[in-house]
Amino acid sequence: MSKVIFIKICNHVKPFISKHETKYRKIINVYIKVSCVIYKLAHGANILTYNDFFLIGRSIITFVLQEVVMAINVVLNTYNVVY
């Protein structure tokens, strides 16, 4: 995947998955969230590898994957893409 396509995907999904930082938790960058989903789809890795590559904990990675996939579905439905 080229860097231009990756940035376009991140820009389309950003309004749906961006969050604010609080004093109890730090935000996970949108680029890291999207790269986790792309890595999962490309390699089918288990959850333990995400801690090594992306520095995301085991308990939060399932929520990140679900959040990004739902946002991609919303974006695709806005453009009336049949998949």
C-alpha positions as CSV (number, residue, x, y, z in Angstrom):
1,M,0.0,0.0,0.0
2,S,1.4,3.4,-0.9
3,K,1.7,6.2,1.6
4,V,-0.7,8.4,-0.3
5,I,-3.5,5.8,-0.1
6,F,-2.8,5.2,3.6
7,I,-3.1,8.9,4.3
8,K,-6.3,9.2,2.3
9,I,-7.9,6.4,4.3
10,C,-6.8,8.0,7.5
11,N,-8.2,11.4,6.5
12,H,-11.6,9.8,5.6
13,V,-11.8,7.9,8.8
14,K,-10.4,10.5,11.2
15,P,-13.8,12.3,12.0
16,F,-15.2,9.0,13.2
17,I,-12.4,7.6,15.3
18,S,-10.6,10.7,16.7
19,K,-10.9,11.2,20.4
20,H,-9.8,13.7,23.0
21,E,-7.1,13.2,25.6
22,T,-8.1,13.2,29.2
23,K,-6.0,13.0,32.4
24,Y,-6.9,9.3,32.8
25,R,-6.0,8.1,29.3
26,K,-3.8,9.2,26.4
27,I,-5.2,9.0,22.9
28,I,-4.1,6.5,20.3
29,N,-3.2,8.2,17.1
30,V,-5.5,7.7,14.1
31,Y,-2.5,6.6,11.9
32,I,-1.7,3.9,14.5
33,K,-5.3,2.7,14.6
34,V,-5.6,2.4,10.9
35,S,-2.3,0.7,10.6
36,C,-3.3,-1.9,13.2
37,V,-6.4,-2.8,11.1
38,I,-4.4,-3.0,7.9
39,Y,-1.8,-5.2,9.6
40,K,-4.5,-7.4,11.0
41,L,-6.2,-7.8,7.6
42,A,-2.9,-8.4,5.8
43,H,-1.2,-10.8,8.2
44,G,-3.9,-12.1,10.5
45,A,-1.7,-11.7,13.5
46,N,-2.8,-12.4,17.0
47,I,-3.3,-9.8,19.6
48,L,0.0,-10.3,21.3
49,T,2.0,-9.0,18.4
50,Y,0.3,-5.6,18.5
51,N,2.0,-4.8,21.8
52,D,5.4,-5.3,20.2
53,F,4.7,-3.4,17.0
54,F,2.3,-0.7,17.9
55,L,2.7,-0.4,21.7
56,I,-1.0,-1.0,22.3
57,G,-2.2,-3.1,25.2
58,R,-4.1,-6.4,24.8
59,S,-7.3,-5.1,26.4
60,I,-7.6,-2.1,24.1
61,I,-6.7,-3.6,20.7
62,T,-10.1,-5.3,20.2
63,F,-11.9,-2.0,20.7
64,V,-9.5,-0.2,18.3
65,L,-10.0,-2.8,15.6
66,Q,-13.8,-2.8,16.0
67,E,-13.9,1.0,16.0
68,V,-11.9,1.4,12.8
69,V,-13.8,-1.3,10.9
70,M,-17.1,0.3,11.8
71,A,-15.8,3.7,10.7
72,I,-14.6,2.3,7.4
73,N,-18.1,0.7,6.9
74,V,-19.7,4.1,7.5
75,V,-17.4,5.8,5.1
76,L,-18.0,3.2,2.4
77,N,-21.8,3.5,2.9
78,T,-21.5,7.3,2.5
79,Y,-20.0,6.8,-0.9
80,N,-22.5,4.1,-1.8
81,V,-19.7,1.5,-2.5
82,V,-21.0,-2.0,-3.0
83,Y,-18.8,-4.5,-1.2
